[in-house]
Amino acid sequence: MDDVTVRRRLESMLSDLDRSIRTLLDDRPDEHSAADAGAQLTATDRVQAMIDNATRQRSAVLSALKRLDEGTYGRCVDCGGLVPEGRLEARPEAERCVPCQSKAERRRR
């Protein structure tokens, strides 16, 4: 994938994430709208989890755009090896090759 196509995809993802985050923030459950406090807490937690996830993904997209600007996009941030084209097609914000991503996920557990 060429840099122009990658940039377009990442910028489109960023725009979609910004729109989703705004919508989630605007549509958060009102503390007085639920029939009971338990239902309210569950709805609020679910929306907050979606906001947190979208915010993390937004950060990853911004990091990918920065790597693109710096000329390091497509290189693993850990080992410096190439991130496979198929991985970048599926996840344009990917910052690690598959082995390094597996190691990073194991460390987080």
N, C-alpha and C positions, 0 to 999 in steps of 0.2 A: 504494500500500500504506500502510495506517495504521501509526502508531508502535507500537501494541500488537502487531500482526502481525509487524512487523519485529523487535521485541525478542524475541518468541517464537522466530522463526526463528534469530536470532543466538544466543540462549541455547541452543537445541537444537544448533546447530552447535558451540558451545563445549563442550557436554557430550559430544558425539560425538568431538570432537578430543581432549578430555581422556582419554576411554576408550581411544581408539586409541593415544595416546602411552603410556599406562600399559601397554597390552598389548604394544606394541613394545618397551618397556623391559624388561618381564618376560620376553619371549620372545627376547631377543637371543641369538644363537648363543654357546654356551659355547666358549671357545677350545680346549678339549680334545675337543669332540664331533665335529669335522670329521675326515675321513680324512687330509687334508693341509692344510698351511698356506695354500696358494693358494685352496682352496675356502673355508676359514675366512675369509680376508681378503675375498673377494668377498661372502660372505653378510653379514659384519659391515658392510661398506661399503654394501651395499644397504639393510640395516635402518637404518643411521645416516642415509642419505639420506632415507628415509621419515620418520624422527623429525624431521630438520631441516625437511622440507617441512611436516609437520603443525604444528610449532612456529611456523613463519613464518605459516601460515594462522591459527593460534590468536591470534597477535599482531594480525593484521589484523582478526579478529573482535572482539577486545577494543577496538581502536581505533574500530571502527564503533559499538560500544556506547557508547563515550565520546562520539563525535560525536552520537549519538542523545540522550544526556543533556544535551549542550551546545546542542542545537537546530540543529546544523549538518549532520546526516545528510542525504544526498542532494545536497549541494553539493560541487563539486570542490575538493579541498584546494589545488590549484594556481591555478586561474583564478576560482574562486568561482561558476562557472556550475552549472546543474542537471545532475546525472548522470541520464541517461535512465532512465525507469521500467523499461524492458526490461532494461537492464544491471543494475539493482538487483534485479530479479526473479531473474536468472540468477546474480548474484554479490552477495548482500546486503552483503558486506564491502567492496565496491568503494569506493575513496576518490577516484577521478578519473573525469572524463568520458573518452570514447573518445579524442579528440585529445590530451589531456594524458597519458593512459596510454601512448599510442603514443610520445610524446616521451620519457617517463620510461624506457620500454623501450629506445629507441634510445640514450639516454645510458648505460645499463647495459652495453651491448655493447661 
